[in-house]
Amino acid sequence: MSLDTNKTYRWTGTTFVYITSGAVDSVNGLTGVVVLNKSHVGLSNADNTADAAKNVLSATKWTAARTITLSGVTATAQTIDGSGNVAIPVTAVPATLLTGTASINTSGSAAKLATPRTIAASGDGTWNVSFDGSANVTSALTLAPSGVTAGTYSRVTVNAKGLVTDGSNVSKTYTTNITGTSTLAHNLNTLNVEITMRDTVTSYKVYGRIKPIDTTSVAIEFDSTPPNPISVVVTNLDL
């Protein structure tokens, strides 16, 4: 026995040979003093790192599933373990997050508005109706009074919108009888008149000298006194 190594040797007659323990003569094809490493047992690619500390290139799924949620919008959270794709349904987006323009899907529809609205008009006509979209609606338009009494007028005043703001009846004719040269007063308030005279007995048309004096009178002269009373019709030519 060697005191410095605690190994036992035997003498062969020519040399000392190491006597093993008898349990193992060789390891993985190696003899003598063998120091094993990972390559000797097919573990040359092992890095002695714990699985929990390793970066795995690929896996069928995660050991622990995870939950994905979206903040700032109303959405349904989804669980994912890496075994397949997942989609997160978004059901509402706050108006403050919407900017710019976007296409609107109008294929859907609503039965009616959540809150009915009143549509109204004002001014020369008033109109209003409550509308919630559930059905068509109608309502009568009421015109505002113009200040003119209902009736028939020979002359009216209209504004820029075509609404009557005033009405009056202007005399179209004035009729009387005369027996000779006369200054005839009438109520037509115009110089633009036409005078027609006829013999009240024979109905013959009578002629004389006619001269408008002002808007309410006209002078009629004859060379001789007519034999019968004369019917005079003064017509307003402004109408």
SULVENBEL-V512894 format. One record per residue. N is the residue number from 0. RES is the residue in one small letter. SS is DSSP state (H for helix, E for strand, C for the rest). Layout:
{{N RES SS} {N RES SS}}
This chain:
{{0 m C} {1 s C} {2 l C} {3 d C} {4 t C} {5 n C} {6 k C} {7 t E} {8 y E} {9 r E} {10 w E} {11 t C} {12 g C} {13 t C} {14 t C} {15 f E} {16 v E} {17 y E} {18 i E} {19 t C} {20 s C} {21 g C} {22 a C} {23 v C} {24 d C} {25 s E} {26 v E} {27 n C} {28 g C} {29 l E} {30 t E} {31 g C} {32 v C} {33 v C} {34 v C} {35 l C} {36 n C} {37 k H} {38 s H} {39 h H} {40 v H} {41 g C} {42 l C} {43 s C} {44 n C} {45 a C} {46 d C} {47 n C} {48 t C} {49 a C} {50 d H} {51 a H} {52 a H} {53 k C} {54 n C} {55 v C} {56 l C} {57 s C} {58 a C} {59 t C} {60 k C} {61 w C} {62 t C} {63 a C} {64 a C} {65 r E} {66 t E} {67 i E} {68 t C} {69 l C} {70 s C} {71 g C} {72 v E} {73 t E} {74 a E} {75 t C} {76 a C} {77 q E} {78 t E} {79 i E} {80 d C} {81 g C} {82 s C} {83 g C} {84 n C} {85 v C} {86 a C} {87 i C} {88 p C} {89 v E} {90 t E} {91 a E} {92 v E} {93 p C} {94 a H} {95 t H} {96 l H} {97 l C} {98 t C} {99 g C} {100 t C} {101 a C} {102 s C} {103 i C} {104 n C} {105 t C} {106 s C} {107 g C} {108 s C} {109 a C} {110 a C} {111 k C} {112 l C} {113 a C} {114 t C} {115 p C} {116 r E} {117 t E} {118 i E} {119 a E} {120 a E} {121 s C} {122 g C} {123 d C} {124 g E} {125 t E} {126 w E} {127 n E} {128 v E} {129 s E} {130 f E} {131 d C} {132 g C} {133 s C} {134 a C} {135 n C} {136 v C} {137 t C} {138 s C} {139 a C} {140 l C} {141 t E} {142 l E} {143 a C} {144 p C} {145 s C} {146 g C} {147 v C} {148 t C} {149 a C} {150 g C} {151 t C} {152 y C} {153 s C} {154 r E} {155 v E} {156 t E} {157 v E} {158 n C} {159 a C} {160 k C} {161 g C} {162 l C} {163 v E} {164 t E} {165 d E} {166 g E} {167 s E} {168 n C} {169 v C} {170 s C} {171 k C} {172 t E} {173 y E} {174 t E} {175 t E} {176 n E} {177 i E} {178 t C} {179 g C} {180 t C} {181 s E} {182 t E} {183 l E} {184 a E} {185 h C} {186 n C} {187 l C} {188 n C} {189 t C} {190 l C} {191 n C} {192 v E} {193 e E} {194 i E} {195 t E} {196 m E} {197 r E} {198 d E} {199 t C} {200 v C} {201 t C} {202 s C} {203 y C} {204 k E} {205 v E} {206 y C} {207 g C} {208 r E} {209 i E} {210 k E} {211 p E} {212 i E} {213 d E} {214 t C} {215 t C} {216 s E} {217 v E} {218 a E} {219 i E} {220 e E} {221 f C} {222 d C} {223 s C} {224 t C} {225 p C} {226 p C} {227 n C} {228 p C} {229 i E} {230 s E} {231 v E} {232 v E} {233 v E} {234 t E} {235 n E} {236 l C} {237 d C} {238 l C}}
